[in-house]
Amino acid sequence: MTMMIVVKTGGRVIENGVPENLVKDIGQSTSTHQLVFVHGGGVEVTEIAKKMGKPQKFVVSPNGFRSRYTDKDTVDIYTMVMVGKLNSDIVIKLESHGIASIGLSGLDGRLLQAERKKRLIILDDRGRRRVIDGGYTGQITEVNTTLLQLLLNQHYIPVIAPVALSEEFEPLNVDGDRSAAHIAGALKADRLVLLTDVDGLLVDETLVSELTTFEAKALLPKIGPGMITKVYAALEAIEKGVEEVIISSGFHNQPISSAINHEHGTVIRNV
């Protein structure tokens, strides 16, 4: 059965370039399915920003979400690294293996439109709530599915960097997992695969192989900052019509195929 699959890979998976196992599996998957590839890259953004004399600041929301605080200098560095370097590197790697790819960010063709957050509520070092300026972070409001369908119908893999366009035509930092959820929902994808550097959701150091959305929501208060965004993105995607979401490791031999076949990872579905 041909499926529409959105794959998002975290920055740690591609920290040293796209692994050969992932490239080969992308090639195999696209022989039978349509695939959209969304990438992270926060690790490299942080490293390059530090080298440029701009140490990065991270904040935590009252719900436990950890995010990069993005001022003007940071959004410029973020866009430069995500779009100018990482996105191009991934496209080159896929093309070198004969996989037809088109590199995009949310800025291209208004692919990802977002509303700039005017303020953020964060926890300070003492756990007290503080309100700070929202900086250049955004919440996605629209996905240009016409552009994506055009590329998919011509047998290209869209490779997407999570930078969105604001209502004032500014680049905004948008979370990669949440971006992938919005893209999957807008495309009515059959599967969303979130590839990370761990095997899936661990609770009390035990892998949870399967969850309903009800069970996932109940677990949110127990999930740490590294995984809570992925689970929230999974719930968001399912709410938008995606049949199931799999959180799995990008380092397995066939990370996409094995996730879809439920050989690895945590499967979340609305049952």
Beta strands, then each sheet from edge to edge (+ up, - down):
strand 1: 4-9
strand 2: 34-39
strand 3: 58-60
strand 4: 66-68
strand 5: 101-105
strand 6: 112-116
strand 7: 119-123
strand 8: 129-133
strand 9: 138-143
strand 10: 157-161
strand 11: 163-165
strand 12: 171-173
strand 13: 191-196
strand 14: 202-203
strand 15: 206-207
strand 16: 210-212
strand 17: 244-249
strand 18: 266-269
sheet 1: 5+ 10+ 2+ 1+ 13+ 17+ 18- 16-
sheet 2: 3+ 4-
sheet 3: 6+ 9-
sheet 4: 7+ 8-
sheet 5: 11+ 12-
sheet 6: 14+ 15-
end
